[in-house]
Amino acid sequence: MLVCIIPKAFDSSSFGQMKRNVYLFELNDILANQAKLPYSTGLIWSYCRSIKEIKENYNLAKWFWWRQKTEDILEQIQDPYIVGFSCFVWNWNNNVELARKIKEKYPNCIIEFGGWQAPMSDRSHDFFHNYPFVDILTHGEGELIFANILLEGLNNIPNWSSIKGCSLPYRLVKNKKLPSHVIEYGIRVKDVLTKSSPNDYDTFVTPPQERIDDLASMPSPYLDGLFDDLIKDCTYELEGTIETTRGCPYSCTYCEIGTKYYQKIRTHTLDKIYSEIDWLSKNKVVFVYNADSNFGMIKEHLAVTEYLVKKKKETGYPQKHRCDWSKDQADKVIRLAKIFYDAEMDKGITIALQSLNPDTLKAVRRKNVDGGKLKDFLKLYSEQDLPSYVELILGLPEETKQSFIEGISKVIELGQHNYIGIYALTALPNTPFGDPEYIKRYGIKIIDTYPAFSHVDISSINQYEREHMVVSHNKMTLEDYKDCTIYRWMFMFGHYLGTTQFIARFLYEYIEVSYSFFYEELMNYMKFTCKNGFLGDQLNKTISALELIMKAKAPWGREVKSVRENFAWDFEEATVIDIMKNKKIFYQEIKNFINYKFNLSPELVEDLIRYQILAVLDPNLTYPIQATFNYNIHDVIDCKEKLKLGLNTFSFNGKNYKGDFYEYGKETLWWGRRVAAYKTKITNLT
């Protein structure tokens, strides 16, 4: 363990009249040449520099907002007074390593950790024993707290324990007899504790910092020139964040903003939001993420939607927008989603179910739309030509292997053929999944893996990050979890990236083959009958990759070296790319599966396989393609008509990728999956 040199209460008189150097870290990976603007630290520094005393005495010496080699970063740091880290699950280990090395070189500097990954006050009791090089933990909204730290630092002998919303080691507490506070829900003092002889690295907790009431009055890094300076030399395309509201009234246990601290909603003015959008448009920000937890909840969200679309039509930017839609109100936000979709700015509308198991929903404090209402929603979206997709989470308490598989099948049978996002469950430390009592109640097992997202270049600067993943609990063993992950892969490459979807839909309409039966039999076919074939090989590659992931020896997903080396695709994306490179073999095996399991005529099987092949985009083919079928396959699938013999001619159209598998994978399987970009556009020419 590193032993810190304890400064004499950071005696600031030694700094004289020089401005003190502040360094900020909000590290993100570069994805597809896009750099994410550091919105969280931007808000904090915009507020700090609006205060005269801070502006006159502190200098933002460097701001690090994308991942770089540690040694390159350290070379750029000179005489820091305070180094602030915005901590997330994807940069925690990187931040820890940097903080340790900065403290070794500059033992008198102040190291501050904040953000979603830094533990809340009720979970910080042993933090400074484990991370002795960190001086201050901040909890909740960071703008006021960080500013107060800087202001306190101007005193000859700062009294750090006077700052609300912090945890700090007793080595920085002047009066060791001061009582430490026990904070309930992050919002109020529940109790106080006085230690007779605290260790220097025991934790002292200050009272909570009240939330910002007038969010609209806070300065914006877009509008005060802060981001103007930041992006001058940036060669990456830009991704920005806006926040029309802050807070969430729901209390889902897997989400950090579900704490009572954030349950009251705070809003900005429309004029301020419009001005921020103007900046994003002017500076050609290609992608905007709206950090609202329930977009569509308030009436002003319609105006925000219309203004974003207006700016895109005028300038071409922002090109894309993504938000988290208001929960259980999908029918109320359809107008907004339709506006975005028609402007080609958003990927349809999300139905965030997370699970269809009632026991699971109760365990995670989640209220969902009922099955009947969900079916109505899906029908409504279809009538509006608005793509929708469902979100599910694997690993939630009370979910069994069978209920998970049945849940996916039920969603398909309700008519959702566009997309399902099925995500592995991260045990975020400030949620109940970081609470020992909650973990014990449900028998939750957590392991460390690489961060649970793909589409990253695998290199030495990101390989050491880890994420706490829930891989079993009382109702799901580790082997069940692995099986569910493999089933997820099959549903995704087969149905939700299209390679078997049209066959499954035809059989469902024609001879009432349930989707659960079709895909469970397809899994058995891969495991046993075709274990030495192409499908068996894909299954084994996915299982092998998963085993390495479970041991934290590889990132989530699979590499396809022939397309791009050291790049992690999602499991299903890698399989679809391999299918497109081996399409004849794959569909011969699927044809054998159909003949083995279902009693169809050879002529019908040929028609069905050919329709399936042409209905999915292929980077090797040149579009449009015209084809004639002996049966009305399309009408059976799309219009639920009876099967009839008779010539039917269709045109299949799509983007021509001329064999460029990386662009195809990026645009179709990654960026476009939620709007079913994997499907060709089919036109009846009969």
Secondary structure, DSSP 8 states (H G I E B T S, - for coil): -------STT-GGGGTTS-EEEEEE-----BTTEEE--HHHHHHHHHHTTSHHHHHHEEEEEEE-S---HHHHHHT--SEEEEEEE--TTTHHHHHHHHHHHHHH-TTSEEEEESSSS--GGG-TTHHHH-TT--EEE-S-HHHHHHHHHHHTTSSS--GGGSSSEEEEGGG-S-TTS-EEEEETTTEEEEEE--SS--TTSEEE-------S-GGGS--TTTSSHHHHHTTT--SEEEEEE-SEE--S---TT-GGGSGGG-S-EE--HHHHHHHHHHHHHTT--EEEEEEEEETSSTHHHHHHHHHHHHHHHHS-S-EEEEEE-TT-TTTSHHHHHHHHHTT-S--EEEEEE-S-HHHHHHTT-----HHHHHHHHHHHHHTT--EEEEEEET-TT--HHHHHHHHHHHHHTT--S-EEEEE-B--TTSGGG-HHHHHHHT-EEEEES-S----B--TTTTT--EEEEEEBTTB-HHHHHHHHHHHHHHIIIIISSTTHHHHHHHHHHH---HHHHHHHHHHIIIIITTTSHHHHHHHHHHHHHHHHHTTSS-SSEEETTTEEEEEE-HHHHHHHHHHHSHHHHHHHHHHHHHHHS---HHHHHHHHHHHHHTB--TTS-S-EEEEEEE-HHHHHHH-----EEEEEEEEE----TT-HHHHIIIIIIITGGGTTTB-EEEE--
